[in-house]
């Protein structure tokens, strides 16, 4: 049974509680158990205390308390990262669940959202005005972790990554100070927040530039039998690399789910899915994807739909509580030999029925932004391949992890050095360094300035010089 941090007296904890407007949760309560639960069912860490700040001042109080008492800190936004960094073992977890304010300015086409907002909540608020920004593919994903990692979503080919639309952020750094970061204020910190993960503090507010999107779009999925996978992926590659920015989506190697509208004879079979996301006039959608329709999918689930429906399209197959182990790499090209290797490896047992291998096309606006504009070190990649291992039975942990690693290793020869931080799990400092490339030294300088003692270490960590 986990107890309150052993090095803190009851009076110190009581004073901390009394200094907060929000909640302080102790072990062995229902509220504590709910707060420590995250998307990845493999993570079973027990913080010594969980604070749920009601405002930025509470975040300052929590950061100061942790620093003064030499406590390990973790920060939970949406809790979607498979790494489990949101939940520390024995330290102080800062859960941003109460920071849910959203302010949309439809005239300026901007939104300011609290660090505990998720993408479903932000999308719902902005779609009231027919506006959106590139965001997560699952509505329960937190805006904080996704944005700080750079931010990928169906809109990225049209609008760029989430950080390409970030106008500013409010952050509480390791010294407990609140800083607004933008192009005009603390621009070095602003640069580092655009892809640097949670290394520089707790971000309590994000300000985004919004764009006209929806409320109706054209989207959905096309289904193909797995024996067509190699040919369809090649055709999709050739189509999407020359497609207009209004066309987003991806290709997924999946097991057909046991649900409508999938025909019963197909359920449980290995198949190939093509995700369609078209942001031009919805009436033009079928013509825009005609080369894909000409491939004769056995299942066509595309139609005009609300943008909110497109954003939640994958939610049913990505429920919280499954055991998750992920790998991802970025690719300058998608050669035929790599496609063959990937498809063959993805069919080897014991592939889990919940596992998804997503081939994500980049390009468009993401390639028009200057490489030095943000901290990420892999902007020039044309493709990302994500192996999202998901399963239910803890007894399968070893076998499923081996499966994901084997798939990632099989196509690694074609990968570039760095990858998307949000998909890293246990690769260590070398992988983080490679993901920033030549920008890593600049990141260390920022870490030395804003977190010289590495108070914020539970992340894809950049170690300060000290």
Buried (B, 14 or more C-beta within 10 A) or exposed (E): EBEBBEEBEEEBBEEBBEBBEBBBBBBEEEEBEEBBBBBBBBBEBBBBBBBBBBBBBBBBBBBBBBBEBEBBBBBBBBBBBBBBBBBBBBBBBBBBBBBEBBEBEEEEBBBBBBBBBBBBBBBEBBBEBBBBBBBBBBBBBBBBBBBBBBBBBBBBBBBBBBBBBBBBBBBBBBBBEBBBBBEEEBEBBBBBBBBBBBBBBBBBBBBBBBBEBBBBBBBBBBBBBBEBBBBBBBBBBEBBBEBEBBBBBBBBBBBBBEEEEBEEEBBEEBBBBBBBBBBBBBEEBBEBBEBBBEBEBEBBBBEBBBBBBBBBBBBEBBEBEBBBBBBBBBBEEBEEEBBBBBBEBBEEEEBBBBBBBBBBBBBBBBBEBEBEBBBBBBBEBBBBBBBBBBBEEEEBBEEBBEBBBEBBEBBEEBBBEBBBBBBBBEBEEEBBBBBBBEBBEBBBBBBBBBBEEBBBBBBBBBBBEE
